[in-house]
Amino acid sequence: MWERKNVNLMLSIILCSLLFLINSIYLYTNRTISSGFLYERLGNLVLNIQLELSVIEGNNSFPFAPSLLSIISILTGLDIIDAIYIPIIQIIGLFSLLVLTRIFFNSKYSLILTLSIFLYTFALNYHFVEYNLAEALLFLFICTYYKYLTETKNKSILALITILLYITIKFYGPPVEMWALSFICISTILYFLLQIICNNQHSNANSATFSSFNLLILCIVIFLAYNPKFYDQLLYREIGATILVNTLGNVINSILNPQSTYAEFEYVLSTPMPLKVVNILYHIISLLPAIFILSYNLLSRRNILLTEKINNIFFTSLMVPFIVDFVLYASLGLFVTRYLTLIYPLISSYLLKAHFEKSSHYIIIILMILGVFHYLFILEFNEGYKLSGEEESKMLISHLEFNTNINCSILMDHRTYGFTKLYFAKQFTRYDQFLFIQYTNERYANILGLDDNLFFDFDFLLVNVKNKSYPLQVGPPTWMYFEPLNDKYSLLRNNVGLNKIYQTQSFEIYQPNTINL
């Protein structure tokens, strides 16, 4: 038995090491831009380091991420950009998942479930992408919180570790903090209800209620004490209300006028069919068993509170943050399922194990197969928004430095803007050289010369020719996309209202004629 455990351990280490090696090679050789925000934040960080300011300046809502990145850069001697691709998220994510799943499953199925979630969520992610590390640390938080509720020894140490993890999550990802807080809140309420129903005769419920309530109060205080994302974006900023009104307007308009939902050049991102099928199946298999078990208990009048198994309440509480996250982002016009793909495989697997143990084994194996296919399809289909070479990037930034000023406005996509902001910070210790103009349907039509009355409300147009086959991303508040320029590139080049004034292999700059046509 001892030898078999060691063989399994060695196989697990070898498998994980191969995964880390593949991921490291892939992430570094395919250095791509996932979002303009990623490089905007890098620009903030580079500027702060050069000016010897606090590294969290400009990243107040998740200050630990730039701090970690700057430390990695110093320790490894890598440039800030290259330090992004160190597989920190893979190591922490795999470790956190394994620690949590080992509590509720035997070693074999624990490893299989860990790898299925890991391959789907963390395997090909960057640690500096917003909230990724917070999501990985959430598993450790759930683990220590569970131990704090159920263990009778070392409760003070477990409480301290849980609070420290909560604070760490807070400063790595505010939305994930909301998940943790809503989870603690609903579990406290359910344990309290169990205590009332059982007339304080349920000793485990009494202990869990007291422990959970104390932790909840402390977490609420921490949440309210410092939370710029909550105060600035959710409560007081007009932009939140504006997005909500626009979203409701778009929904009503799509119902009344289904043909006029999208602008002429708006682009809806599509997923390759094999990857789409895997995603749909993964979501269904992650969600439906949890809903089925909960419905089964309610319809059969088996109250989930009236059970000796505190774990049932624990995992039922874990279902709630998905609703909170979904509603909050839906109010801003966004459809997100990241909590579902992250946590629900664990919830469904455990609830099936508690009621139909053999079925849980099949579900875990299916999730593992889907995780592998998802990983392989991402490797196959995800080309990414390519970075330009260092020298060519410096040439572009130098040109913009000497040919623009603070009053100049430049039209470009959001990814290219983040890229230029980063390189301005690296070369000239600033990034406020020009005004960033985002694409609209009218501007898109004008640069293609399709409008009878051309009018340009910008000074320059910067085109990332190397990535013209990719949709043009617009930044906040809409986060929409426009069609790639690739098929319409000839229209742009032949537009008599624009003069090309700069050209390299990756970039072109156009200037409107002095007299708008």
C-alpha positions in Angstrom: 0.0 0.0 0.0 2.8 2.3 0.9 4.6 1.6 -2.4 1.4 2.1 -4.4 0.8 5.5 -2.8 4.4 6.5 -3.6 4.0 5.4 -7.2 0.8 7.5 -7.6 2.5 10.4 -6.0 5.5 10.1 -8.4 3.2 9.8 -11.4 1.3 12.9 -10.2 4.5 14.9 -9.8 5.7 13.9 -13.3 2.4 14.7 -14.9 2.2 18.1 -13.1 5.8 18.9 -14.1 5.1 18.1 -17.7 2.0 20.4 -17.6 4.1 23.2 -16.1 6.8 22.7 -18.8 4.3 22.8 -21.6 2.5 25.8 -20.2 5.7 27.7 -19.6 6.9 27.1 -23.2 3.5 27.9 -24.7 2.9 31.1 -22.7 6.4 32.5 -23.4 6.6 31.6 -27.1 3.0 32.8 -27.7 3.3 36.1 -25.9 0.0 37.7 -26.8 -2.3 40.5 -25.6 -5.5 39.2 -24.1 -6.7 42.7 -23.2 -5.7 46.3 -23.6 -6.2 46.6 -19.8 -3.4 44.2 -19.2 -0.8 46.4 -20.9 -2.4 49.7 -19.6 -1.8 48.3 -16.1 1.7 47.3 -17.0 2.3 50.8 -18.2 1.2 52.1 -14.8 3.6 49.7 -13.1 6.6 50.5 -15.3 6.0 54.2 -14.8 5.7 53.9 -11.0 9.0 51.9 -10.9 10.9 54.4 -13.0 9.6 57.3 -11.0 10.2 55.4 -7.7 6.6 55.7 -6.7 4.5 53.1 -5.0 3.9 50.1 -7.4 0.2 50.0 -6.5 -0.4 53.6 -7.8 -3.1 53.3 -10.5 -3.9 49.7 -9.4 -5.7 50.5 -6.2 -8.4 47.9 -6.5 -6.0 45.0 -6.8 -2.6 46.2 -5.5 -1.0 42.8 -4.7 -0.8 41.9 -8.4 1.6 44.6 -9.5 3.6 44.1 -6.3 4.0 40.4 -7.1 5.0 41.1 -10.7 7.6 43.7 -9.7 9.1 41.2 -7.2 9.2 38.4 -9.8 10.9 40.8 -12.2 13.6 41.7 -9.6 14.2 38.2 -8.5 14.4 36.7 -12.0 16.1 39.6 -13.7 13.4 39.5 -16.4 11.8 42.5 -18.0 8.3 43.3 -16.6 6.7 42.1 -19.8 8.5 38.7 -19.8 7.8 38.3 -16.0 4.0 38.0 -16.9 4.6 34.6 -18.4 6.2 32.9 -15.4 3.6 30.2 -14.5 2.8 31.4 -11.0 -0.9 30.9 -11.4 -0.5 27.3 -12.6 1.6 26.4 -9.5 -0.8 28.1 -7.0 -3.9 27.0 -8.8 -2.9 23.3 -8.9 -1.7 23.3 -5.3 -4.9 25.0 -4.0 -7.2 22.7 -5.9 -5.4 19.6 -4.7 -5.5 20.7 -1.1 -9.2 21.3 -1.2 -10.3 18.3 -3.2 -8.3 15.9 -1.0 -10.6 16.8 1.9 -13.7 15.5 0.2 -12.5 12.8 -2.2 -10.1 9.9 -2.2 -6.6 10.5 -3.7 -7.4 9.2 -7.2 -10.6 11.1 -7.8 -9.2 14.1 -6.0 -6.4 14.3 -8.6 -8.7 13.7 -11.5 -11.1 16.5 -10.4 -8.2 18.8 -9.7 -6.8 18.3 -13.2 -10.2 18.8 -14.8 -10.7 22.2 -13.2 -7.1 23.1 -13.6 -7.0 22.4 -17.3 -10.2 24.3 -17.9 -9.4 27.4 -15.8 -5.8 28.0 -14.9 -3.6 26.0 -17.3 -3.1 28.7 -19.9 -3.7 31.9 -17.9 -1.3 34.7 -16.9 -0.9 35.6 -13.2 -1.1 39.3 -13.9 -4.5 39.1 -15.6 -7.0 40.7 -13.3 -8.4 38.4 -10.5 -6.7 35.2 -11.7 -4.6 34.7 -8.6 -7.6 35.6 -6.3 -9.5 32.8 -8.0 -6.7 30.3 -7.3 -6.4 31.4 -3.7 -10.2 31.1 -3.3 -9.8 27.3 -3.1 -7.4 27.6 -0.1 -9.8 30.1 1.5 -12.7 27.5 1.2 -10.4 24.8 2.6 -9.4 26.8 5.7 -12.9 28.1 6.3 -14.2 24.5 6.2 -11.5 23.4 8.7 -12.3 26.4 10.9 -16.0 25.3 11.0 -15.4 21.6 11.6 -12.2 21.3 13.6 -12.2 21.6 17.4 -8.4 22.2 17.7 -6.3 25.1 16.5 -9.4 27.2 15.7 -7.5 30.5 16.4 -4.8 29.6 13.9 -7.3 28.5 11.3 -9.3 31.7 11.8 -6.1 33.7 11.4 -5.2 31.9 8.2 -8.7 32.2 6.8 -8.7 36.0 7.5 -5.3 36.4 5.9 -6.4 34.5 2.8 -9.5 36.7 2.7 -7.4 39.9 2.8 -5.1 38.5 0.1 -8.1 37.7 -2.1 -9.4 41.2 -1.5 -6.3 42.8 -2.8 -5.9 40.4 -5.8 -9.5 40.4 -7.0 -12.5 42.5 -5.6 -15.1 40.3 -7.4 -13.6 37.2 -5.8 -13.8 38.9 -2.4 -17.6 39.3 -3.1 -17.8 35.6 -3.7 -16.1 34.8 -0.4 -18.2 37.2 1.5 -21.5 36.1 0.1 -20.5 32.5 0.7 -19.7 33.1 4.4 -22.9 35.2 4.7 -25.3 32.5 3.3 -23.6 29.7 5.2 -24.0 31.6 8.5 -27.7 32.1 7.8 -28.2 28.4 6.9 -26.3 27.2 10.0 -28.3 29.6 12.1 -31.6 28.2 10.6 -30.4 24.7 11.3 -29.7 25.7 14.9 -33.3 27.1 15.3 -35.0 24.1 13.6 -33.1 21.7 15.8 -33.8 23.7 19.0 -30.1 24.0 19.7 -29.7 20.2 19.9 -27.5 20.0 16.9 -24.0 20.4 18.4 -22.2 20.7 15.0 -24.7 23.4 13.9 -24.2 25.4 17.1 -20.5 25.4 16.8 -20.6 26.2 13.1 -23.0 29.1 13.6 -20.9 30.7 16.3 -17.7 30.3 14.3 -19.2 31.4 11.0 -20.9 34.5 12.6 -17.7 35.8 14.2 -15.8 35.4 10.9 -18.6 37.0 8.9 -18.6 40.2 11.1 -14.8 40.5 10.7 -15.0 40.0 6.9 -17.8 42.6 6.5 -15.6 45.1 8.4 -12.6 44.4 6.2 -14.9 44.6 3.1 -16.2 48.1 4.0 -13.0 49.4 5.4 -11.2 49.6 2.1 -12.9 48.8 -1.2 -12.4 51.4 -4.0 -14.0 49.2 -6.6 -17.2 48.9 -4.5 -17.4 52.6 -3.5 -16.1 54.2 -6.7 -17.7 52.0 -9.4 -20.8 50.4 -7.8 -22.1 53.1 -5.6 -21.1 56.6 -6.7 -20.0 56.6 -10.3 -22.5 57.7 -12.8 -21.0 55.3 -15.3 -22.6 52.3 -13.5 -26.1 53.8 -13.8 -25.4 54.8 -17.4 -24.4 51.2 -18.3 -27.4 49.8 -16.5 -29.8 52.2 -18.4 -28.2 51.4 -21.7 -28.3 47.7 -21.1 -32.0 47.8 -20.2 -32.6 49.9 -23.3 -30.7 47.4 -25.5 -32.7 44.5 -24.1 -36.0 46.3 -24.7 -34.9 47.3 -28.2 -33.8 43.8 -29.1 -37.3 42.5 -28.1 -39.2 45.2 -30.0 -36.7 45.4 -33.0 -34.8 42.2 -33.2 -33.2 43.1 -36.5 -31.6 46.4 -35.3 -29.7 45.1 -32.2 -26.2 45.5 -33.7 -24.6 48.4 -35.4 -23.5 47.8 -39.1 -19.8 47.0 -38.3 -20.2 45.6 -34.8 -18.7 42.1 -34.5 -19.9 39.3 -32.2 -17.1 37.1 -31.1 -17.5 33.5 -32.0 -15.9 30.3 -30.7 -14.8 27.5 -32.9 -17.5 24.8 -33.0 -15.4 22.0 -31.2 -14.5 24.4 -28.4 -18.1 25.6 -28.2 -19.4 22.1 -27.8 -16.8 21.4 -25.1 -17.7 24.6 -23.3 -21.4 23.9 -23.4 -21.0 20.3 -22.1 -18.7 21.4 -19.3 -21.1 24.1 -18.1 -24.1 21.7 -18.3 -22.3 18.9 -16.4 -21.0 21.3 -13.8 -24.3 22.9 -13.2 -27.1 20.4 -13.6 -26.1 17.8 -11.0 -26.0 20.5 -8.3 -29.4 21.8 -9.4 -30.8 18.3 -9.6 -29.7 17.3 -6.1 -31.0 20.6 -4.6 -34.3 20.1 -6.4 -34.5 16.5 -5.4 -34.1 17.4 -1.7 -36.7 20.1 -1.9 -39.3 18.1 -3.9 -38.9 15.0 -1.8 -39.3 17.2 1.3 -35.9 16.2 2.5 -34.9 19.5 4.0 -31.2 20.1 3.4 -31.0 21.7 6.8 -32.3 18.7 8.7 -29.2 16.6 8.3 -26.4 15.5 10.4 -24.1 16.3 7.4 -22.9 19.8 7.8 -21.2 19.4 4.5 -24.5 19.6 2.7 -25.1 23.1 4.0 -21.5 24.0 3.2 -21.8 23.0 -0.4 -25.3 24.5 -0.8 -23.9 27.8 0.4 -21.1 27.6 -2.2 -23.8 27.7 -4.9 -25.0 31.2 -4.0 -22.0 33.4 -5.0 -22.7 32.4 -8.7 -26.1 34.1 -8.4 -24.6 37.2 -6.8 -21.8 37.4 -9.4 -24.2 36.8 -12.3 -26.7 39.5 -11.2 -24.1 42.1 -10.5 -22.4 41.7 -13.9 -25.8 41.3 -15.7 -26.7 44.7 -14.3 -23.7 46.1 -16.2 -24.6 44.3 -19.4 -22.1 41.5 -19.0 -22.7 37.7 -19.0 -20.2 35.9 -16.9 -20.0 32.3 -15.8 -16.5 32.2 -14.3 -17.7 31.1 -10.9 -19.7 28.3 -12.4 -16.7 26.9 -14.3 -14.4 27.3 -11.2 -16.5 26.0 -8.3 -19.6 24.1 -9.6 -17.6 21.1 -10.8 -16.5 20.6 -7.1 -20.1 21.3 -5.8 -21.8 18.9 -8.3 -19.1 16.2 -7.7 -19.5 16.3 -4.0 -23.3 16.4 -3.9 -23.5 13.5 -6.2 -20.9 11.6 -4.1 -23.1 12.3 -1.0 -26.3 10.9 -2.7 -25.2 8.7 -5.6 -21.5 7.9 -5.1 -20.9 5.9 -8.2 -22.4 8.6 -10.4 -20.0 11.1 -9.0 -17.1 9.0 -10.3 -18.5 9.1 -13.8 -19.1 12.9 -13.6 -15.5 13.5 -12.5 -14.1 11.4 -15.3 -16.3 13.2 -17.9 -15.2 16.5 -16.5 -11.6 15.4 -16.8 -12.1 14.4 -20.5 -13.7 17.7 -21.2 -10.9 19.6 -19.4 -8.3 17.8 -21.6 -10.2 18.6 -24.8 -10.7 22.2 -23.7 -6.9 22.6 -23.1 -6.0 21.0 -26.4 -8.5 23.1 -28.4 -7.3 26.3 -26.7 -3.8 25.4 -27.8 -5.0 24.7 -31.3 -7.4 27.7 -31.9 -6.2 30.5 -29.6 -3.7 32.4 -31.7 -3.9 35.6 -29.7 -3.3 39.2 -30.5 0.4 39.2 -31.5 3.0 41.5 -29.9 5.3 43.5 -32.2 9.1 43.3 -32.0 10.9 45.4 -29.4 12.8 47.6 -32.0 9.7 48.2 -34.2 7.7 49.1 -31.1 10.4 51.6 -30.0 10.4 53.2 -33.5 6.6 53.7 -33.4 6.7 55.2 -29.9 9.6 57.5 -30.9 7.6 58.7 -33.9 4.6 59.4 -31.8 6.8 61.2 -29.2 8.1 63.7 -31.7 5.0 64.1 -33.9 2.2 64.4 -31.4 1.3 66.3 -28.3 -1.1 66.3 -25.4 -3.8 67.9 -27.6 -3.5 65.3 -30.4 -6.2 62.6 -30.6 -5.4 59.2 -32.1 -8.0 56.6 -33.1 -7.0 53.0 -32.4 -8.3 49.8 -30.9 -8.1 49.2 -27.2 -5.4 46.5 -27.3 -3.1 48.8 -29.4 -3.7 51.6 -27.0 -2.6 49.5 -24.0 0.4 48.5 -26.0 1.4 52.1 -26.8 0.8 53.2 -23.2 3.2 50.5 -21.9 6.0 51.4 -24.4 5.6 55.1 -23.8 6.1 54.4 -20.1 9.2 52.3 -20.8 10.9 54.8 -23.2 9.8 58.2 -22.0 8.6 57.7 -18.4 5.1 58.9 -19.2 2.1 57.7 -21.2 -0.2 60.8 -21.4 1.3 61.9 -24.8 -2.1 61.9 -26.7 -5.8 61.5 -26.3 -7.1 58.0 -27.0 -10.1 57.9 -29.3 -12.2 54.7 -29.5 -14.0 53.2 -32.5 -17.6 53.9 -33.2 -19.8 52.8 -36.1 -19.5 56.2 -37.6 -15.7 56.4 -37.3 -15.4 53.0 -38.7 -17.5 53.9 -41.8 -15.5 57.1 -42.2 -12.0 55.5 -42.2 -13.3 53.1 -44.9 -14.6 56.0 -47.0 -18.2 54.6 -46.9 -19.8 57.8 -45.7 -20.9 60.3 -48.3 -19.9 63.2 -46.1 -16.5 62.2 -44.6 -15.8 63.9 -41.3 -12.9 62.9 -39.0 -13.0 63.9 -35.3 -9.4 62.7 -34.7 -5.9 63.8 -35.7 -4.4 60.4 -36.5 -5.4 56.8 -37.1 -3.1 54.1 -35.8 -3.6 50.7 -37.5 -2.0 47.6 -36.1 -1.4 45.9 -39.5 0.1 42.8 -37.9 -3.2 42.1 -36.2 -5.7 43.4 -38.8 -7.3 40.0 -39.0 -8.5 40.3 -35.4 -11.7 42.1 -34.3 -11.1 45.7 -33.1 -11.7 45.8 -29.4 -13.4 48.8 -27.8 -12.6 49.5 -24.1 -14.9 50.6 -21.3 -17.7 51.2 -20.8 -19.1 49.1 -23.8 -16.4 46.5 -24.3 -17.8 45.8 -27.8 -15.9 44.7 -30.9 -15.9 45.9 -34.5 -15.2 43.8 -37.6 -11.5 43.1 -38.5 -10.0 45.4 -41.0 -8.5 42.6 -43.0 -11.3 42.2 -45.6 -11.8 46.0 -45.7 -8.1 47.0 -45.7 -8.2 48.0 -49.4 -11.0 50.5 -48.7 -8.9 52.1 -45.9 -5.8 52.4 -48.1 -7.8 53.9 -50.9 -9.7 56.4 -48.8 -9.0 59.8 -50.3 -9.7 61.5 -47.0 -6.7 59.9 -45.3 -3.0 60.2 -46.0 -0.6 57.5 -44.9 2.3 59.2 -43.0 4.1 56.3 -41.3 4.5 52.6 -42.2 6.4 49.6 -40.8 5.8 45.9 -41.0 3.4 46.1 -38.0 2.0 49.6 -37.9 0.6 52.3 -40.2 -0.4 55.8 -39.2 -2.9 57.8 -41.3 -3.7 61.5 -41.1 -6.9 63.1 -42.3 -6.6 65.7 -45.0 -6.5 69.2 -43.7 -9.9 69.9 -45.1 -12.6 67.4 -44.1 -14.3 66.2 -47.3 
